[in-house]
């Protein structure tokens, strides 16, 4: 049947997940840091998700689509409520998991590689002298706990900034853009986790580079909670 249904522009999507939270029917999910219409038959075409999107990445379109299945939506809601009773926070990054670590045969003190302080994005002054000529690491603050050789593989040789777009009430893009504009940043490495909210960190860096008007090479590395580099 031809009916009104939402359309998501993945190029504009910043991975904040607000639309997924606003969708009472559960039609929208987060895939690889981007919002995606997971079930067309769950979308009622009313558009509660539209005003929630800060990037105007969602619009309506008239096209062939399955009819809205209210019974399936209600069943899915009951299933979700049952899961949330076990997991108070619906964020996948808050899901409990246990990971077995192999004990080291020797216990040695390993020197750290951090060369700057403060490291929080919201605390670091824009005009800090350590930014000039720096290869910059911008990391999700969970990443160093997940990846065992984080200092040696990521922090060494770089100036480090960390943050969490889900918890910090800060516009990362504007502050990073000012750093990029005023300082000689040679390159940027983003170390993010697999959870959807980390997409906001990658988006902030890309936006900041565009706003700065400079051509700065950006590398994005995704780390899983069990310490695997996925890309």
Backbone as a ProteinNet text record, in pm:
[ID]
protein_1_A
[PRIMARY]
XXXXXXXXXXXXXXXXXXXXXXXXXXXXXXXXXXXXXXXXXXXXXXXXXXXXXXXXXXXXXXXXXXXXXXXXXXXXXXXXXXXXXXXXXXXXXXXXXXXXXXXXXXXXXXXXXXXXXXXXXXXXXXXXXXXXXXXXXXXXXXXXXXXXXXXXXXXXXXXXXXXXXXXXXXXXXXXXXXXXXXXXXXXXXXXXXXXXXXXXXXXXXXXXXXXXXXXXXXXXXXXXXXXXXXX
[TERTIARY]
83.3	0	87.4	33.8	103.9	61.4	157.7	124.3	242.3	214.9	319.6	406.9	537.8	632.7	756.7	835.4	952.1	1067.5	1155.8	1277.5	1392.8	1502.2	1617.1	1736.1	1790.1	1909	2032.5	2098.5	2211.6	2330.5	2340.6	2450.2	2437	2313.3	2290.7	2290.1	2259.1	2244.4	2375.4	2369.8	2489.7	2499.2	2405.1	2412.2	2373.4	2301.1	2266.8	2164.1	2080.9	1982.6	1853.9	1838.8	1719.4	1592.7	1604.7	1486.9	1439.9	1536	1500	1427	1470	1402	1262.5	1248.4	1120.5	1018.4	1065.9	975.2	909.7	784.3	714.4	685.8	688.6	656	777.9	898.3	1019.1	1057.7	1015.9	1045.9	1190	1253	1387.1	1488.5	1600.3	1710.3	1840.5	1948.7	2079.7	2167.7	2223	2308.9	2438.1	2550.9	2681.9	2682.8	2619.7	2621.3	2527	2434.4	2339.8	2197.5	2101.3	1961	1912.3	1830.5	1780.8	1636.8	1552.5	1415	1419.7	1401.6	1419.8	1295.6	1178.7	1053.1	955.5	932	838.3	697.6	662.2	527.3	507.3	615.7	604.8	587.3	614.1	606.2	461.9	404.2	264.7	249.4	361.5	355.4	316.7	314.2	277.4	396.9	516.7	637.2	677.1	656.1	705.3	857.5	924	1070.1	1123.5	1044.7	1095.2	1145.2	1064.3	1112.9	1226.8	1246.1	1353.3	1489.4	1493.7	1620.8	1683.8	1804.2	1867.9	1930.2	1938.8	2006.8	1910.6	1779.4	1678.1	1703.8	1741.8	1776.1	1655.5	1537.9	1419.5	1310.4	1248	1138.7	1033.7	922.7	818.4	833	787.3	773.4	651.7	593.1	480.4	534.4	522.9	575.3	508.6	541.1	492.2	554.7	470.4	519.3	413.4	455.8	358.1	267	146.8	53.6	105.8	68.8	106.9	44.2	126.9	81.7	78.3	-34.6	-45.7	-28.4	-80.3	-69.6	76.8	154.9	296.7	372.3	334.5	397.7	372.1	247.2	213.5	287.9	299.8	372.4	520.4	577.4	717.9	740.7	644.8	656.5	659.4	572.6	569.7	701.9	757.8	885.2	997.4	994	1096.2	1086.4	962.8	944.2	997.9	980.7	1031.4	1183.9	1248.5	1393.5	1443.7	1370.9	1414.7	1397.1	1313.2	1304	1436.1	1504.8	1634.8	1746.3	1728	1827.9	1762.3	1776.6	1707.5	1734.5	1856.2	1888.2	1882.6	1807	1793.1	1914.2	2016.1	2134.1	2214.6	2247.8	2324.4	2462.1	2513.4	2643.9	2639.2	2518.8	2504.5	2477.4	2467.2	2439.5	2555	2522.2	2624.8	2682.8	2811.6	2876.8	3004.6	3045.4	3169.9	3265.3	3392.7	3493.2	3612.7	3655.5	3767.9	3898.7	3984.4	4114.8	4222.4	4321.1	4429.7	4530	4560.2	4654.8	4795.7	4866.5	5004.4	5096.2	5197.7	5292.2	5382.9	5403.6	5486.6	5410.1	5433.6	5369.9	5477.3	5466.5	5564.7	5494.7	5564.9	5512.3	5546.4	5441.5	5461.3	5440.9	5540.7	5525.2	5416.4	5342.2	5237.7	5294.6	5212.9	5257.1	5188	5108.1	5034.2	5129.7	5113.8	5204.4	5133.6	5002.3	4929.9	4824.1	4787.2	4679	4627.4	4494.3	4387.6	4360.7	4286.2	4254.8	4106.9	4020.7	3878.9	3858.1	3782	3755.5	3698.7	3607.8	3540.8	3631.6	3745.1	3834	3958	3999.9	4124.5	4109.9	4196.5	4190.3	4220.4	4149	4165.9	4307.4	4366.6	4498.7	4612.8	4590.8	4697.5	4815.5	4937.3	5054.3	5080.3	5032.4	5060.4	4982.2	4886.2	4812.2	4892.2	4986	5058.3	5148.3	5125.7	5203.9	5167	5051.1	5015.7	4945.7	4973.8	4889.6	4791.8	4664.2	4565	4488.4	4472.4	4386.6	4263.1	4145.5	4019.3	3949.6	3937.6	3894.4	3770.4	3685.1	3576.4	3638.6	3587.1	3655.7	3649.3	3566.2	3564.9	3675	3728.1	3816.4	3942.5	4001	4126.1	4106.9	3985.6	3959.3	3932.8	3886.6	3855.9	3979.3	4066	4180.5	4306.7	4364.5	4473.2	4598.4	4633.5	4756.6	4726.4	4628.5	4582	4692.6	4771.1	4879.1	4979.6	5024.8	5128.6	5076.8	4955.1	4904.8	4832.3	4781.6	4702.6	4758	4791.2	4833.3	4975.6	5063.7	5204.6	5220	5289.4	5314.6	5200.4	5095.2	4979.6	4941.9	4876.2	4809.7	4669.7	4628.4	4506.5	4394.1	4274.1	4151.9	4049.1	3971.3	3869.8	3735	3628.5	3495.2	3391.2	3269.3	3155.7	3037	2996.9	2887.2	2754.3	2741.8	2616.4	2607.3	2721.7	2721.8	2758.9	2843.4	2887.5	2787.3	2745.9	2654.8	2737.6	2814.6	2908.2	2897.5	2906.4	2909.3	3052.6	3088.6	3224.6	3265.5	3176.8	3212.3	3262.3	3194.7	3232.7	3368.3	3391.8	3519.6	3633.7	3611.8	3716.5	3745.6	3641.5	3661.9	3751.9	3733.7	3817.2	3961.9	3980.7	4116.3	4180.5	4104	4157.3	4190.9	4107.8	4129.2	4253.8	4271.6	4376.6	4509.5	4509	4631.1	4669.8	4796.7	4848.4	4832.6	4712.1	4685.3	4724.5	4815.6	4867.1	4773.3	4711.8	4620.1	4532.4	4421.1	4329.6	4297.2	4314.1	4270.2	4155.6	4043.2	3927.9	3920.2	3924.2	3908.3	3772.8	3678.1	3541.9	3504.1	3398.9	3346.5	3237	3192.2	3091	2951.5	2927.8	2793.1	2748.2	2617.7	2569.1	2600.8	2598.9	2619.6	2758.6	2854.6	2988.7	2990.9	2883.9	2876.2	2879.7	2833.1	2835.6	2976.2	3071.7	3210.8	3270.8	3247.6	3297.5	3236	3104.7	3035.1	3090.6	3118.1	3170.4	3305.3	3391	3523.3	3511.3	3430	3412.7	3355	3256.3	3196	3297	3379	3478.9	3581.2	3623.2	3718.2	3656.4	3529.9	3461.8	3451.1	3415	3399.8	3532.7	3640.1	3771.7	3821.6	3770.6	3815.8	3951	4003.1	4133.1	4116.4	4220.9	4223.6	4309.5	4243.9	4313.9	4278.4	4375.7	4343.6	4283.1	4174.1	4102.8	4095.5	4133	4123.2	4031.1	3933	3839.1	3859.8	3884.6	3905.6	3792.9	3728.7	3618.9	3665.6	3640.7	3686.6	3566.6	3568.2	3459.6	3485.6	3382.3	3401.8	3502	3522.7	3620.5	3759.3	3780	3912.9	3956.2	3861.8	3896.4	3881.4	3978.3	3968.1	3888.6	3776.1	3683.8	3697.9	3769.2	3786.4	3836.5
-119.3	0	125.3	235.7	363.7	441.5	477.6	554.6	642.3	732.3	821.8	748.2	762.2	693.8	782.1	761.9	848.5	805.4	901.4	877.7	939.8	862.9	909.7	932.5	1052.7	1087.3	1053.5	942.3	898.1	993.4	1069.9	1166.3	1277.6	1315.2	1421.4	1367.9	1240.4	1182.2	1188.8	1237.3	1245.9	1133.5	1038.5	923.4	950.2	1060	1093.9	998.5	935.7	839.7	900.3	1032.7	1097	1055.3	1031	990	851.7	762.5	627.3	631.4	723.2	737.7	797.2	886.9	955.1	866.1	762.5	673.8	576.2	602.4	520	380.2	364.6	235.2	144.6	202.3	122	91.9	177.4	153.8	189.1	277.3	326.5	260.3	220.4	164.9	229.9	201.5	255.9	144.3	167.2	68.9	138.5	90.8	149.7	300.7	343.3	485.1	573	512.6	589.2	540.1	633.4	595.3	523.5	422.4	344.3	302.3	309.3	260.5	108.1	44.7	-100.2	-178.2	-123.5	-192.1	-93.1	-104.3	-14.3	-32.4	-157	-181.7	-130.2	-83.4	-21.3	130.4	187.6	333.1	373.7	455.5	496.5	619.9	679.6	794.7	924.8	928.8	1051.6	1143.2	1086.3	1168.7	1226.9	1154.3	1203.9	1218.4	1145.8	1148.9	1275.8	1340.8	1454.9	1569.4	1617.4	1729.6	1692	1562.3	1519.4	1525.7	1523.4	1519	1657.5	1676.9	1809.5	1842.5	1742.7	1762.2	1773.2	1769.6	1770.2	1660	1543.5	1430.8	1343.8	1374.6	1290.3	1370.7	1309.3	1372.8	1267	1310.6	1218.3	1191.6	1074.5	1045.8	955.9	966.1	880.7	771.1	646.1	537	405.3	302.9	169.1	120.1	77.2	29.6	-58.8	-151.5	-234.7	-148.9	-195.9	-124.4	-121.6	-16.2	-6.2	-121.9	-197.5	-316.6	-286	-234.5	-193.1	-311.2	-427.7	-544.6	-584.5	-580.9	-615	-512.7	-385.9	-280.3	-300.8	-331.6	-353.4	-473.7	-578.6	-697.1	-665	-585.6	-547.5	-459.9	-371.9	-286.4	-370.4	-471.3	-557.5	-631.6	-677.5	-747.9	-654.6	-531.2	-433.4	-398.7	-382	-350.5	-461.4	-584.7	-697.7	-694.2	-658.5	-649.9	-534.7	-422.2	-305.4	-323.7	-418.5	-450.5	-508.5	-580.2	-636.7	-536.6	-442.6	-340.8	-203.6	-135.2	-8.8	96.5	102.7	199.8	129.8	185.5	122.1	137.6	212	233.3	104.8	58.3	-64.9	-55.9	66	82	55.5	47.4	21.3	-125.7	-205.9	-347.7	-413.2	-494.1	-561.3	-677.9	-693.3	-807.2	-838.9	-963.4	-1005.7	-1050.4	-1012.8	-1048.8	-1108.1	-1224.5	-1293.6	-1236.5	-1194	-1141.8	-1242.1	-1264.7	-1355	-1286.2	-1347.7	-1284.7	-1279.3	-1171.8	-1156.9	-1243	-1301.6	-1383.6	-1298.4	-1175.8	-1084.5	-955.9	-895.6	-768.8	-661.2	-573.6	-468.1	-333.3	-232	-96.3	-42.2	-6	44.8	196	272.6	418.4	462.4	565.4	618.3	705	730.3	809.2	944.5	979.6	1105.3	1223.6	1321.9	1437.5	1569.3	1565.5	1691.5	1674.6	1784.1	1787.2	1930.4	1950.7	1852.1	1778.1	1668	1588.1	1594.4	1638.2	1649.5	1759.5	1728.2	1827	1955.6	1941.1	2059.8	2142.5	2086.4	2158	2214.4	2155	2196.8	2335.3	2429.8	2563.2	2557.5	2637.3	2637.4	2677.4	2768.8	2822	2748.4	2624.5	2549.1	2531.3	2559.4	2550.5	2409.8	2307.3	2171	2134.4	2217.3	2188.7	2221.5	2315.7	2359.3	2248	2211.4	2106.3	1967.1	1951.8	1824.2	1728.2	1601.1	1493.8	1464.7	1488.3	1490.6	1359	1309.4	1193.8	1243.3	1214.4	1247	1114.7	1081	946.4	948.4	849.4	824.8	783	833.6	808.8	663.5	580.3	436.9	360.9	419	344.5	295.2	378.7	340.8	224	207.1	96.1	-33.3	-21.9	-140.7	-195.4	-105.3	-147.1	-143.5	-260.1	-273.1	-194.7	-181	-110.6	30	93.3	223	328.5	332.7	431.8	411.5	288	261.1	277.1	232.8	230.5	358	434.7	552.2	682.5	683.5	808.9	848	750	778.3	860.9	972.5	1059.4	1152.4	1152.5	1237.1	1320.6	1431.7	1509.1	1451	1429.4	1353.5	1440.5	1423	1481	1369	1369.2	1266.2	1329.8	1253.9	1302.5	1195.3	1224.4	1135.5	1219.9	1209.1	1292.4	1263.8	1148.3	1116.2	1185.7	1207.6	1260.9	1408.3	1456.6	1596	1687.8	1790.5	1889.5	2001.4	1963.8	2055.5	2037.9	2147.9	2141.1	2115	1987.3	1951.5	2014.9	2014.4	2058.9	2203	2291.5	2432.4	2452.5	2383.5	2400.9	2341	2222.1	2159.9	2242.3	2300.7	2385.2	2504	2560.6	2674	2629.6	2511.3	2457.2	2435.1	2377.1	2350.1	2479	2582.7	2710.1	2781.2	2780.8	2864.2	2792.4	2659	2583.3	2500.7	2465.3	2385.9	2237.7	2184.3	2042.7	1964.4	1868.6	1794.9	1681.6	1614	1504	1479.2	1410.1	1375.5	1226.4	1157.1	1018.5	1014	956.1	941.4	795.4	773	638.4	633.1	564.7	558	414.1	399.1	267.1	230	104.9	57.8	109.5	157.4	199.2	319	328.2	432.3	574.3	601.7	740.3	791.5	700.3	741.6	800.5	777.8	839.3	990.7	1044.4	1188.9	1244.2	1162.7	1206.2	1217.1	1114.2	1116.9	1232.8	1252.8	1360.6	1496.8	1515.5	1643.1	1674.6	1573.9	1595.4	1631.2	1556.5	1585.3	1724.9	1761.1	1893.5	2002.1	1978.4	2076.8	2101.3	1996.7	2013	2098.5	2072.2	2151.4	2297.5	2321.2	2458.9	2533.1	2458.8	2522.5	2574.5	2517.3	2557.5	2500.4	2408.6	2348.2	2205.3	2155	2015.8	1937.8	1872.2	1796.4	1649.5	1562.4	1419.8	1363.7	1288.5	1230.6	1079.2	1008.1	861.3	823.1	737.8	694.2	545.7	512.8	374.4	335.9	223.8	176.3	57	65.7	-36.7	-102.5	-233.3	-306	-311.8	-338.8	-345.2	-451.3	-554.3	-656.1	-627.3	-504.3	-460.7	-493.3	-523.8	-554	-428.9	-406.2	-296	-344	-279.4	-324.6	-246.2	-136.7	-58.4	80.2
0	0	0	-56.4	-55.2	69.1	150.8	270.7	312.4	407.7	456.5	557.9	542	629.2	640.8	744.6	763	672.8	646.4	570.2	647.8	667.4	744.7	652.4	656.4	578.6	662.9	632.9	713.5	704.5	597.7	585.4	689.1	719.6	817.6	960.9	978.9	1112.8	1190.7	1315	1398.7	1501.4	1495.4	1584.4	1728.3	1753.9	1892.7	1952.5	1870.1	1918.6	1972.6	1963	2018.3	1943.8	1815.3	1738.5	1780.6	1809.1	1852.9	1986.4	2073.8	2202.4	2185	2088.1	2067.4	1997.4	1928.5	1855.4	1952	1987.1	2085.3	2032.6	1901.9	1842.7	1827.9	1847.2	1834.1	1690.8	1597.7	1456.8	1421	1500.9	1470.4	1563	1507.3	1584.7	1542.4	1617.1	1585.5	1530.1	1412.2	1345.5	1303.5	1359	1327.4	1348.3	1457.9	1492.2	1413	1337.6	1258.2	1285.5	1280	1296.5	1171.3	1192.1	1079.1	1106.5	1005.1	1016	1009.6	1124.9	1135.3	1091.7	1124.7	1092.7	1031.2	901.9	836.2	889.9	929.4	979.9	1122	1186.1	1318.5	1308.8	1193.6	1176.6	1149.2	1238.9	1222.7	1134.7	1093.4	1004.3	1070.9	1204.8	1275.8	1297.7	1303.2	1305.4	1438.8	1549.4	1678.1	1678.4	1589.2	1584.5	1518.2	1433.4	1357.1	1444.6	1541	1621.5	1715.6	1740.1	1830.1	1763.3	1629.4	1557.2	1549.2	1606.6	1602.5	1467.7	1378.7	1251.1	1132.2	1160.7	1053.5	950.5	1004	916.2	883.4	941.6	921.7	851.8	754.3	681.3	648	591.4	547.4	397.7	357	214.4	194.3	79.1	40.1	-50.7	-6.6	-88.8	-50.2	-125.2	-95.5	34.6	126.6	256	319.8	406.7	477.1	564.2	587.9	674.9	818	890.5	1031.2	1109.8	1183.1	1255.3	1405.2	1451.8	1591.6	1685.9	1650.8	1737.7	1757.3	1649.7	1659.5	1743.8	1730.6	1809.1	1958.3	1994.8	2135.5	2191.9	2111.6	2156.6	2177.2	2087.5	2099.7	2222.8	2252.5	2371	2498.8	2505.8	2623.5	2639.6	2528.5	2532.7	2578.4	2529.4	2567.7	2715.5	2765.5	2906.6	2995.4	2952	3029.6	3036.4	2924	2921.9	3006.7	3004.4	3080	3229.6	3269.1	3410.9	3459.7	3370.1	3405.4	3384	3290.5	3260.7	3273.6	3391.3	3415.4	3308.6	3258.6	3153.9	3019.6	2925.1	2795.3	2705.7	2748	2665.4	2655.3	2532.2	2519.4	2581.5	2595.6	2660.6	2808.7	2867.9	3010.6	3040	2936.3	2956.6	3031.9	3131.4	3210.6	3132.6	3140.6	3078	3153.6	3151.8	3214.3	3104.9	3119.9	3021.4	3092.7	3048.8	3112.4	3061.7	3155.7	3121	3160.5	3073.2	3104.7	3196.8	3310.5	3403.8	3346.3	3378.5	3332.8	3418.8	3355.7	3430.6	3517.2	3478.1	3557.3	3582.2	3695.8	3729.1	3724.1	3628.7	3613.1	3606.2	3651.2	3641.7	3503.2	3427.2	3291.6	3292.9	3248.8	3248.9	3152.6	3190.2	3104.1	2993.6	2892.5	2776.6	2767.9	2868	2864.1	2875.7	2786.9	2786	2813.1	2830.9	2853.6	2962.2	3022.3	3121.5	3129	3140.2	3153.6	3022.7	3035.1	2917.5	2879.5	2969.4	2936.7	2832.6	2729.1	2624.3	2683.1	2777.6	2831.9	2923	2966.7	3057.4	2989.4	2879.6	2815.3	2753.5	2787.6	2727.7	2578.1	2501.3	2356.4	2317	2392.6	2356.7	2425.7	2470	2536.1	2441.5	2486.6	2398.1	2345.9	2418.6	2372	2245.5	2204.3	2081.9	1955.3	1963.4	1844	1791.6	1665.5	1602.2	1648.2	1712.8	1775.3	1680.2	1698.5	1648.5	1762.2	1737.9	1845.3	1853.2	1975.5	2002.6	2074.6	2018.1	2084.3	2111.6	2240.1	2278.4	2365.9	2343.3	2437.1	2569.4	2680.5	2807.2	2852.7	2789.2	2820.5	2747.6	2640.1	2550.5	2619.8	2704.1	2769.3	2865.6	2917.6	3009.2	2933.2	2810	2730.6	2659.2	2612	2531.6	2616.7	2641.9	2738.9	2706.5	2579	2541	2491.8	2554.2	2505.3	2507.1	2615.4	2622.6	2509.7	2492.6	2393	2249.5	2223.9	2086.6	2044.7	2142.3	2106.8	2164.7	2292.6	2356.2	2319.6	2304.7	2276.3	2148.2	2161.6	2047.3	2012.7	2094.1	2065.7	2187.5	2161.6	2265.9	2282	2405.9	2431.9	2488.3	2430.6	2485.3	2496	2603.8	2621.4	2653.8	2627.9	2661	2637.8	2678.4	2656.3	2610.5	2484.1	2433.9	2502.5	2566.2	2634.8	2770.9	2834.5	2970.9	2979.5	2889.2	2895.4	2826.9	2895.8	2837.4	2773.9	2670.9	2605.9	2455.8	2382.7	2237.4	2194.6	2180.6	2142.4	2009.7	1911.9	1777.1	1777.3	1849.9	1849.4	1916.7	2028.3	2097.5	2016.4	1960.5	1880.1	1755.1	1695.7	1577.9	1610.9	1728.6	1770.9	1790.7	1847.9	1863.4	1727	1634.5	1501.3	1427.9	1447.4	1378.2	1428.5	1560.9	1620.7	1640.2	1630.6	1655.7	1532.9	1526.9	1415.4	1448.2	1424.7	1448.4	1323.7	1339.2	1224.2	1181.1	1277.9	1247.4	1368.4	1346.8	1455.6	1446.8	1558.2	1570.8	1669.5	1629.6	1718.1	1761.7	1892.2	1947.6	2015.9	1953.3	2004.4	2036	2115.8	2147.1	2047.3	2053.1	1958.3	1990.5	2112.7	2152.3	2068.1	2035.9	1944.8	1987.1	2118.3	2161.5	2125.2	2103.6	2064.5	1923.9	1847.2	1715.2	1724.4	1836.3	1855.7	1861.5	1909.8	1916.9	1776.9	1696.2	1557.6	1480.6	1498.4	1428	1469.2	1598.3	1646.7	1584	1572.5	1513.5	1365.5	1291.8	1149	1128.1	1211.3	1200.9	1233.4	1335.5	1377	1267	1198.8	1089	978.5	945.7	843.6	884.8	1011	1059.3	1065.1	1086.9	1098.5	964.4	855.3	723.1	685	765.4	737.7	688.1	624	582.3	681.3	775.5	879.6	863.5	845.1	831.6	959.5	943.1	1057.5	1040.7	1144.3	1147.5	1262	1234.3	1337.6	1365.1	1491.5	1533.8	1630.2	1604.2	1688.4	1771.4	1902.7	1997	2063.3	2072.2	2138.3	2287.9	2369.6	2514.5	2559.4	2476.8	2514.8	2456.3	2410.9	2371.6	2231.8	2142.1	2004.3	1918.4	1828.8	1734.1	1613.3	1588.3	1484.2	1355.4	1359.6	1237.7	1268
[MASK]
+++++++++++++++++++++++++++++++++++++++++++++++++++++++++++++++++++++++++++++++++++++++++++++++++++++++++++++++++++++++++++++++++++++++++++++++++++++++++++++++++++++++++++++++++++++++++++++++++++++++++++++++++++++++++++++++++++++++

